[in-house]
């Protein structure tokens, strides 16, 4: 028998508590974890994974603003405001679309 158990990383104390509970559960089922081949491992949550190197938002935030002129900074602000408006429009569309779909499936 092979039993595999994976935990999402949520801090060392929580992992330790979960491992303890699993070992107790296996013991209460009269399963010897070593003989049964129990494998336990911890998976990292997505928030701990590195961002893509080509992530445009991360690159934008890291960009040095010192060499830019006032006109270039104002142009950048206009472009960012335009992108914010585009994102807000997408959010509004997605929200309306979801509401329509929810209403359709409620009927």
C-alpha positions as CSV (number, residue, x, y, z in Angstrom):
1,X,0.0,0.0,0.0
2,X,1.3,3.5,-0.9
3,X,-0.2,6.6,0.7
4,X,0.8,10.0,-0.6
5,X,-0.1,13.2,1.3
6,X,0.8,16.7,0.2
7,X,0.4,19.9,2.2
8,X,0.2,23.5,1.0
9,X,2.8,25.5,2.8
10,X,1.1,27.7,5.4
11,X,3.8,28.2,8.0
12,X,6.0,25.8,9.9
13,X,3.8,25.5,12.9
14,X,0.7,24.7,10.9
15,X,2.6,22.0,8.8
16,X,3.9,20.4,12.0
17,X,0.3,20.3,13.4
18,X,-1.0,18.7,10.2
19,X,1.8,16.1,10.2
20,X,1.0,15.2,13.8
21,X,-2.7,14.8,13.0
22,X,-2.0,12.6,9.9
23,X,0.4,10.4,12.0
24,X,-2.3,10.1,14.7
25,X,-5.0,9.3,12.1
26,X,-2.8,6.6,10.5
27,X,-2.0,5.2,14.0
28,X,-5.7,5.0,14.8
29,X,-6.3,3.1,11.6
30,X,-3.5,0.7,12.6
31,X,-1.3,1.7,9.6
32,X,2.4,1.7,10.2
33,X,3.5,4.7,8.1
34,X,7.0,3.3,7.5
35,X,5.8,-0.1,6.3
36,X,2.8,1.3,4.4
37,X,5.2,3.6,2.4
38,X,3.5,6.8,3.5
39,X,5.1,9.8,1.7
40,X,4.4,13.3,2.9
41,X,5.7,16.5,1.4
42,X,5.0,20.2,1.5
43,X,4.0,22.1,-1.6
44,X,4.6,25.8,-1.7
45,X,1.6,28.1,-2.2
46,X,1.5,30.0,-5.5
47,X,2.3,33.3,-3.7
48,X,5.7,32.0,-2.9
49,X,6.6,31.2,-6.5
50,X,8.7,33.7,-8.3
51,X,7.1,36.0,-10.8
52,X,7.9,35.5,-14.5
53,X,11.0,37.5,-15.4
54,X,9.1,39.1,-18.3
55,X,6.2,40.2,-16.1
56,X,5.4,43.7,-17.4
57,X,4.1,45.1,-14.2
58,X,7.2,44.0,-12.2
59,X,9.4,45.5,-14.9
60,X,7.4,48.8,-14.9
61,X,7.7,49.1,-11.1
62,X,11.5,48.4,-11.2
63,X,12.2,50.9,-13.9
64,X,14.4,53.8,-12.8
65,X,12.5,57.1,-13.2
66,X,15.6,59.4,-12.6
67,X,16.7,59.6,-16.2
68,X,13.2,60.6,-17.4
69,X,12.3,64.2,-18.1
70,X,9.1,65.9,-16.8
71,X,7.5,65.5,-20.2
72,X,8.4,61.8,-20.4
73,X,7.0,61.3,-16.9
74,X,3.7,63.1,-17.8
75,X,3.5,61.0,-20.9
76,X,4.0,57.9,-18.8
77,X,1.3,59.0,-16.4
78,X,-1.1,59.5,-19.3
79,X,-0.3,56.0,-20.6
80,X,-0.8,54.5,-17.1
81,X,-4.1,56.3,-16.6
82,X,-5.2,54.9,-20.0
83,X,-4.3,51.4,-18.9
84,X,-6.1,51.8,-15.6
85,X,-9.3,52.8,-17.6
86,X,-8.8,49.8,-19.8
87,X,-8.5,47.5,-16.8
88,X,-11.6,49.0,-15.1
89,X,-13.6,48.5,-18.3
90,X,-12.5,44.9,-18.4
91,X,-13.5,44.4,-14.8
92,X,-16.9,46.0,-15.4
93,X,-17.4,43.7,-18.5
94,X,-16.4,40.6,-16.5
95,X,-18.7,41.5,-13.7
96,X,-21.7,42.1,-16.0
97,X,-20.9,38.9,-17.9
98,X,-20.7,36.9,-14.6
99,X,-24.0,38.4,-13.4
100,X,-25.7,37.5,-16.7
101,X,-24.3,34.0,-16.5
102,X,-25.5,33.6,-12.9
103,X,-28.9,34.8,-13.8
104,X,-29.1,32.5,-16.7
105,X,-28.2,29.4,-14.7
106,X,-30.5,30.3,-11.7
107,X,-33.5,30.0,-13.9
